[in-house]
Each structure stands twice: as structure tokens, then as C-alpha cells.
Amino acid sequence: MSLSADQTIEALRAAGEPTRLRILLLLAGEELSVMELGRVLEQSQPRVSRHLKLMADAGLIERFPDGARVFYRVSHEPAVRRLIDTVLDLLDDAAGEADHRRLEAVRDERAEAAAAYFEQIAPQWDRIRSLYVSESAVESAITRAAGPGPFDRVVDLGTGSGRMLTLLGQTARRSIGLDLSQNMLNIARANVARAGLKTVELRHGDIFATRLPAQSADLVLVHQVLHYLADPAAAVAEAARLVRPEGKLLIVDFAPHELERLRDEHQHRRLGFADEEIGRWLGEAGLDASASIALPPDTAGLTVTIWTATRPAATAARNVA
């Protein structure tokens, strides 16, 4: 796709203002809410919203409601991204430094709140998960989606209590679980040992930068993690990077919902994900997505969705060549 002359002029006009350039710099790093942008820019939310509307109308950024909040991110259209990258590359290295310092403070607050939450609820983690939909039904569907194996290497990102490792580890030659919470990892170690699994490695690690080799796992799991993250698309890209040719990526998370209380009570950042959104991220990461599996609860509550994608064998040939 290419931009017409009129589209290019409109986009440049939308970007050609100091505050809007600052917004582009911030959104180039991650998706942010209006409230967060207002804090970083030190401007009122109505004023920031006016800038965002103009940029969205010009196609520079995308607006997506998430429950009662609204988030923004830069456009995923390749031609628009090239234009944005070109504009931002022209800025000097000092541009946006103060904004990024304030953004880092916002991130730190998020991280501290999440860390405190996970350390506090770690012992009840599996019980909390089971509040929303039958865990046995979810695990049965995960087992079917993963396939019978055997697996050479399974990687579980955001492993939590290690339940996915104990569920699938018996059919894996080697498994690796990563999590940022040491308390969670301690519980996972106990659960893995109780299950008698000898070839499971548990590491303190970041889902955005796993430090694991590319295309090294034939099964990668991201189980009930994305809704906590500031940049779920980046996490999907990193998870996809680990999938070897003809290997699978399984993402398990909630379908879109409107339970705002989960933000404060359980530190959820996103209120679920639509098939279109996850499918686009998987495609951009070079994976072929299968039809999703929806698991609605028996009573009122949250629907769990399982998204499965594979890396085509031909991808490896092109990459190696």
C-alpha cells in the first residue's frame, strides 16, 4: 500500500505540531491511554483528546476503546508506519527525553502495582483463574489445541504457578517457564517437583525480551498473560519469534468484556482481545492463525479464547537462505 499525495500531506500536517510529535514519539514505543498521555505530556485530557482525534482522523494513529478506557497506538498500515518512522528519525536524540522520563515513572508505578499484586495472590493464583470459567474445560481444550506431542521443547511465557508446564510437560523432552515474579516461580518449582517432572527449567525472565534463541521451540504458550501487559502486540511478536518451523503458538486469554472492576481488583490493563486483533498480530509475526476456540462460562462471567498459530515450513527456508 502507498499513500496518495493528499493522504501524505494530511498526515504530515497532523504530525507537524510540537505536542503531536511528542505523542507520536510516545506511541511509537507502546500503546497508551488518554489518561496516561495526559500525565506524561502534563496537559489536560480534553486537550490531549483533541490532538489525538486530529491524528486519528489523518490515519496516523488508531483509537480503540477497552471497556471504559480508550487506548491509542500508531497505525499498523505499512505505508503510514514508514512515514512516521521517517519523521521520527529526523528528530535529534534529545527529542522527547523529558516525556520518556515521565513515561518511565508511569511504567514504574504500573510495574510496582502488578508486582505487589502477584506476590500477594500467588498462593491463590489457580483458584483466582478458576473463578471465570471451568478450568478443566479450558485445560482440556488447551491439550487438544496443542496436540499429542511429543514436543522437543515447550516454552511457557508468564508461567505463573507452572500449571501449563505440569499439564503438557509429560509429553515434552524439555520445558522452560519464564516469569517476573519470584514468588510465582517458587510455587511453580514446587508444583513441577510434585508432578515429578525432571526436565523443566524455571527462569526469572521478561516476556518482552526472553533471551531465548529464535525458532527454538515447537510449542510456545502465553496463558492468561496478555491482559496484564502494556504492549501485548510486542509480547506476541516475541513469543512468535521463538516458534520453530511447523511449531505452534498457543495464546489463551479473555474475549472482550466490560468488567471494569478487574482493572483495580486484579491489575488487568486490557479487558480482553478480539479475534481480529490477535489474528493481525500473529500474521505480522509471520505465523498462520487457525480458527479460535471460544469457551464461554457456564454462568455469567468471562469467555476464555484460545488462539493457535503455526510457523510455515517455508519460512525457515527463506530465513536460512
C-alpha positions as CSV (number, residue, x, y, z in Angstrom):
1,M,0.0,0.0,0.0
2,S,1.2,3.5,-0.8
3,L,-0.2,6.9,0.3
4,S,-1.7,9.3,-2.1
5,A,-0.3,12.9,-2.3
6,D,-3.4,14.2,-0.4
7,Q,-3.1,11.5,2.3
8,T,0.6,12.2,2.7
9,I,0.0,16.0,3.1
10,E,-2.8,15.4,5.6
11,A,-0.6,13.0,7.6
12,L,2.3,15.5,7.7
13,R,0.0,18.3,8.7
14,A,-1.3,16.2,11.5
15,A,2.2,15.4,12.7
16,G,3.5,18.9,12.2
17,E,2.8,20.3,15.7
18,P,5.0,20.0,18.8
19,T,2.5,18.2,21.1
20,R,1.5,15.8,18.3
21,L,5.2,15.0,17.6
22,R,5.6,14.2,21.2
23,I,2.6,11.9,21.1
24,L,4.0,10.1,18.1
25,L,7.3,9.5,19.9
26,L,5.4,8.1,22.9
27,L,3.1,5.9,20.9
28,A,5.9,4.6,18.7
29,G,7.0,2.7,21.9
30,E,3.7,1.3,23.2
31,E,0.0,1.8,23.3
32,L,-1.2,4.3,25.9
33,S,-4.4,5.5,27.3
34,V,-5.6,9.1,27.2
35,M,-5.1,9.4,30.9
36,E,-1.5,8.2,30.7
37,L,-0.7,10.5,27.8
38,G,-2.2,13.4,29.7
39,R,0.1,12.7,32.7
40,V,3.2,12.3,30.6
41,L,2.5,15.4,28.5
42,E,1.4,17.4,31.5
43,Q,-1.7,18.5,29.7
44,S,-5.4,18.2,30.3
45,Q,-7.2,15.1,29.0
46,P,-9.6,17.2,26.8
47,R,-6.6,19.0,25.2
48,V,-4.8,15.7,24.6
49,S,-8.0,14.2,23.2
50,R,-8.3,16.9,20.6
51,H,-4.8,16.2,19.4
52,L,-5.5,12.5,19.3
53,K,-8.7,12.9,17.3
54,L,-6.9,15.0,14.6
55,M,-4.1,12.4,14.4
56,A,-6.6,9.5,14.2
57,D,-8.6,11.3,11.5
58,A,-5.4,11.7,9.5
59,G,-4.7,7.9,9.8
60,L,-1.5,8.4,11.9
61,I,-2.8,6.6,15.0
62,E,-5.5,4.1,15.8
63,R,-8.1,4.5,18.6
64,F,-9.5,1.5,20.3
65,P,-12.0,1.5,23.3
66,D,-11.3,-1.0,26.0
67,G,-14.2,-1.1,28.5
68,A,-14.5,2.4,29.9
69,R,-11.0,3.4,28.8
70,V,-9.7,4.4,25.4
71,F,-6.2,3.4,24.2
72,Y,-4.2,4.7,21.2
73,R,-1.3,3.2,19.2
74,V,0.4,4.2,15.9
75,S,-1.2,2.9,12.7
76,H,-0.3,-0.7,11.7
77,E,-0.6,0.3,8.0
78,P,2.9,-0.2,6.5
79,A,2.9,3.0,4.4
80,V,1.8,5.1,7.4
81,R,4.4,3.4,9.6
82,R,7.1,4.2,7.1
83,L,6.1,7.9,7.1
84,I,6.0,8.0,10.9
85,D,9.4,6.3,11.2
86,T,10.9,8.8,8.7
87,V,9.5,11.8,10.6
88,L,10.8,10.5,13.9
89,D,14.2,9.5,12.6
90,L,14.7,13.2,11.6
91,L,14.4,14.3,15.3
92,D,17.5,14.8,17.3
93,D,18.4,12.4,20.1
94,A,17.2,14.8,22.8
95,A,13.7,15.0,21.5
96,G,11.2,13.6,23.9
97,E,13.7,12.9,26.7
98,A,11.6,14.6,29.4
99,D,8.4,12.8,28.2
100,H,10.1,9.5,28.3
101,R,11.3,10.1,31.8
102,R,7.8,10.8,32.9
103,L,6.6,7.8,31.0
104,E,9.1,5.7,32.8
105,A,7.6,6.9,36.1
106,V,4.2,5.8,34.8
107,R,5.6,2.4,33.9
108,D,7.3,2.0,37.3
109,E,4.0,2.7,39.0
110,R,2.3,0.0,36.8
111,A,5.1,-2.5,37.5
112,E,5.1,-1.9,41.3
113,A,1.4,-2.3,41.5
114,A,1.5,-5.5,39.4
115,A,4.4,-6.9,41.3
116,A,2.7,-6.3,44.6
117,Y,-0.5,-7.9,43.3
118,F,1.2,-11.1,42.0
119,E,3.3,-11.5,45.2
120,Q,0.2,-11.2,47.3
121,I,-2.1,-13.5,45.3
122,A,0.5,-16.1,44.1
123,P,-0.7,-18.8,46.6
124,Q,-4.3,-18.4,45.3
125,W,-3.4,-18.0,41.7
126,D,-5.0,-21.1,40.2
127,R,-8.1,-20.6,42.3
128,I,-8.5,-17.0,41.1
129,R,-8.1,-18.2,37.5
130,S,-10.9,-20.7,38.0
131,L,-13.4,-18.0,39.1
132,Y,-14.2,-17.1,35.5
133,V,-14.6,-20.4,33.6
134,S,-14.3,-24.1,34.2
135,E,-10.5,-24.7,34.4
136,S,-11.0,-28.3,33.4
137,A,-12.7,-27.3,30.2
138,V,-10.0,-24.8,29.4
139,E,-7.2,-27.2,30.1
140,S,-8.9,-29.9,28.0
141,A,-9.2,-27.5,25.1
142,I,-5.6,-26.4,25.5
143,T,-4.4,-30.0,25.4
144,R,-6.4,-30.7,22.2
145,A,-5.1,-27.5,20.6
146,A,-1.5,-28.3,21.5
147,G,-1.7,-31.8,20.1
148,P,-0.4,-35.1,21.4
149,G,3.2,-34.3,21.0
150,P,5.8,-35.4,21.8
151,F,7.4,-32.0,22.0
152,D,11.1,-31.3,21.8
153,R,10.9,-28.0,23.6
154,V,8.0,-26.3,25.3
155,V,8.3,-22.6,26.4
156,D,5.7,-21.1,28.8
157,L,5.9,-17.3,28.9
158,G,4.5,-15.9,32.2
159,T,4.3,-19.4,33.6
160,G,2.8,-18.3,36.9
161,S,2.2,-21.4,39.1
162,G,3.6,-23.6,36.3
163,R,0.2,-25.2,35.6
164,M,0.8,-25.3,31.8
165,L,4.2,-27.0,32.4
166,T,2.6,-29.7,34.5
167,L,-0.3,-30.1,32.1
168,L,1.9,-30.6,29.0
169,G,5.3,-31.4,30.5
170,Q,4.9,-35.1,30.4
171,T,5.0,-35.1,26.6
172,A,8.0,-32.7,26.3
173,R,11.7,-33.6,26.2
174,R,12.5,-30.2,27.7
175,S,10.3,-27.3,29.1
176,I,11.2,-23.8,30.1
177,G,9.0,-21.5,32.1
178,L,9.6,-17.7,32.5
179,D,8.1,-15.3,35.0
180,L,9.0,-12.0,36.6
181,S,7.6,-12.9,40.0
182,Q,10.0,-14.8,42.2
183,N,7.1,-15.9,44.4
184,M,5.3,-17.4,41.4
185,L,8.5,-19.2,40.3
186,N,8.9,-20.7,43.8
187,I,5.3,-22.0,43.6
188,A,6.0,-23.3,40.1
189,R,9.1,-25.1,41.3
190,A,7.1,-26.8,44.0
191,N,4.3,-27.8,41.5
192,V,6.8,-29.1,38.9
193,A,8.6,-31.2,41.5
194,R,5.3,-32.5,42.8
195,A,4.4,-33.6,39.3
196,G,7.7,-35.5,39.0
197,L,9.0,-33.5,36.0
198,K,12.8,-33.7,35.8
199,T,13.4,-31.7,32.6
200,V,11.7,-28.4,33.4
201,E,13.8,-25.2,33.8
202,L,12.2,-22.2,35.5
203,R,13.8,-18.8,34.9
204,H,13.3,-15.2,36.1
205,G,12.6,-13.6,32.7
206,D,10.8,-10.9,30.8
207,I,8.2,-11.8,28.2
208,F,9.3,-8.9,26.0
209,A,12.9,-10.0,25.9
210,T,13.2,-13.7,26.7
211,R,16.8,-14.1,25.6
212,L,15.9,-17.4,24.1
213,P,17.0,-18.5,20.7
214,A,14.8,-17.7,17.7
215,Q,12.8,-20.6,16.3
216,S,13.9,-22.9,19.1
217,A,10.6,-24.2,20.5
218,D,8.0,-26.4,18.9
219,L,5.3,-25.3,21.4
220,V,5.1,-21.8,22.9
221,L,2.4,-20.9,25.4
222,V,1.1,-17.5,26.6
223,H,-1.6,-18.4,29.1
224,Q,-3.7,-15.6,30.7
225,V,-0.8,-13.1,30.4
226,L,-1.6,-10.6,27.7
227,H,-4.4,-8.7,29.5
228,Y,-1.8,-7.6,32.1
229,L,0.6,-6.1,29.6
230,A,1.1,-2.5,28.3
231,D,2.2,-3.8,24.9
232,P,0.6,-7.1,24.2
233,A,1.5,-6.9,20.5
234,A,5.2,-6.9,21.4
235,A,4.7,-9.9,23.6
236,V,3.0,-11.8,20.8
237,A,5.9,-10.9,18.5
238,E,8.5,-12.2,20.9
239,A,6.5,-15.4,21.5
240,A,6.2,-15.9,17.8
241,R,9.9,-15.4,17.3
242,L,10.5,-18.5,19.4
243,V,8.3,-20.8,17.3
244,R,10.3,-23.1,15.1
245,P,9.0,-24.1,11.6
246,E,5.8,-26.1,11.8
247,G,5.7,-25.4,15.6
248,K,2.8,-23.9,17.4
249,L,2.0,-20.8,19.4
250,L,-1.0,-21.0,21.8
251,I,-2.4,-17.8,23.3
252,V,-5.1,-18.2,26.0
253,D,-6.9,-15.1,27.2
254,F,-10.2,-13.4,27.6
255,A,-12.6,-12.3,24.9
256,P,-13.6,-8.7,25.0
257,H,-15.7,-7.9,28.1
258,E,-16.8,-4.9,30.3
259,L,-15.8,-5.9,33.8
260,E,-14.0,-2.7,34.8
261,R,-13.5,-3.9,38.4
262,L,-10.8,-6.2,37.2
263,R,-8.5,-3.3,36.5
264,D,-8.4,-2.3,40.1
265,E,-9.0,-5.6,41.8
266,H,-6.7,-7.7,39.6
267,Q,-4.5,-5.3,37.8
268,H,-5.9,-6.1,34.3
269,R,-4.8,-3.5,31.8
270,R,-6.8,-4.8,28.8
271,L,-10.4,-6.1,29.1
272,G,-10.0,-8.9,26.6
273,F,-9.0,-9.3,23.0
274,A,-10.9,-9.7,19.7
275,D,-10.1,-12.3,17.1
276,E,-9.2,-9.7,14.6
277,E,-6.6,-8.0,16.8
278,I,-4.9,-11.2,17.8
279,G,-5.0,-12.5,14.2
280,R,-3.4,-9.4,12.9
281,W,-0.5,-9.6,15.4
282,L,0.0,-13.3,14.6
283,G,0.1,-12.5,10.9
284,E,2.5,-9.6,11.3
285,A,4.8,-12.0,13.3
286,G,4.9,-14.5,10.3
287,L,2.5,-17.1,11.7
288,D,-0.6,-18.7,10.2
289,A,-3.5,-18.5,12.6
290,S,-6.1,-21.2,12.9
291,A,-9.8,-20.6,13.9
292,S,-10.0,-19.5,17.5
293,I,-11.8,-21.6,20.2
294,A,-14.2,-19.8,22.4
295,L,-15.1,-21.2,25.9
296,P,-18.0,-19.3,27.4
297,P,-18.6,-19.8,31.2
298,D,-21.4,-21.9,32.5
299,T,-22.9,-18.9,34.2
300,A,-22.4,-15.1,33.8
301,G,-18.7,-14.3,33.6
302,L,-15.8,-14.2,31.1
303,T,-15.3,-16.1,27.9
304,V,-11.9,-17.6,27.5
305,T,-10.5,-17.8,24.0
306,I,-7.7,-20.0,22.6
307,W,-5.8,-18.7,19.6
308,T,-3.5,-21.2,17.8
309,A,-0.9,-20.3,15.1
310,T,1.9,-22.2,13.3
311,R,5.0,-21.1,11.6
312,P,5.0,-22.3,8.0
313,A,7.9,-24.7,7.0
314,A,8.7,-22.4,4.0
315,T,9.5,-19.5,6.5
316,A,12.6,-21.4,7.7
317,A,13.9,-21.9,4.2
318,R,13.5,-18.2,3.3
319,N,15.2,-17.2,6.6
320,V,18.1,-19.6,6.3
321,A,18.6,-18.6,2.7
